Amino acid sequence: MSSTDSPRDLTVGELLRRLADQTTRLVRAEIALARTELTEKLQVYARAGGALGAAALLGLGAFGALTTTIIAALALALPVWAAALIVTLVYGAIAFVLVRRGQAVLRDATPVPTQAIESTKEDVAWTKTRATSARR
């Protein structure tokens, strides 16, 4: 039969075959659309990643220049080695405080999806209750 036949003229088997073919084409088209959309989004993320990487590199350079400036300013009143030692100790203290804060946050954080687990437990309890009452 040709594709121009009226659906009323087709057998149930032919209608089911057409439904299966159309469903397959629809699923493949949706997958292709999703693939295209993801590719476009990943390209945006790649460009953003490049920009963020460049910014991090330049920021690191700026931090080094700031460190040099602080040491040079302190070196006006102290020997250079003392100025560098002071800056190093201050940076070390700041790093220590940041590490302790990070550790505290990680210690308090739980990677377990507690809400989902509780919801699932409630669903299981509800299902058991319904199954028990249905048996009676």
Contacts in CASP RR format, 6 or more apart in sequence:
PFRMAT RR
TARGET T0000
AUTHOR 0000-0000-0000
METHOD contacts of the structure
MODEL  1
MSSTDSPRDLTVGELLRRLADQTTRLVRAEIALARTELTEKLQVYARAGG
ALGAAALLGLGAFGALTTTIIAALALALPVWAAALIVTLVYGAIAFVLVR
RGQAVLRDATPVPTQAIESTKEDVAWTKTRATSARR
1 9 0 8 1.000
1 10 0 8 1.000
1 14 0 8 1.000
7 15 0 8 1.000
10 18 0 8 1.000
67 87 0 8 1.000
67 91 0 8 1.000
70 83 0 8 1.000
70 87 0 8 1.000
71 80 0 8 1.000
71 83 0 8 1.000
71 84 0 8 1.000
71 87 0 8 1.000
72 83 0 8 1.000
73 83 0 8 1.000
74 82 0 8 1.000
74 83 0 8 1.000
74 86 0 8 1.000
74 87 0 8 1.000
75 83 0 8 1.000
78 86 0 8 1.000
END
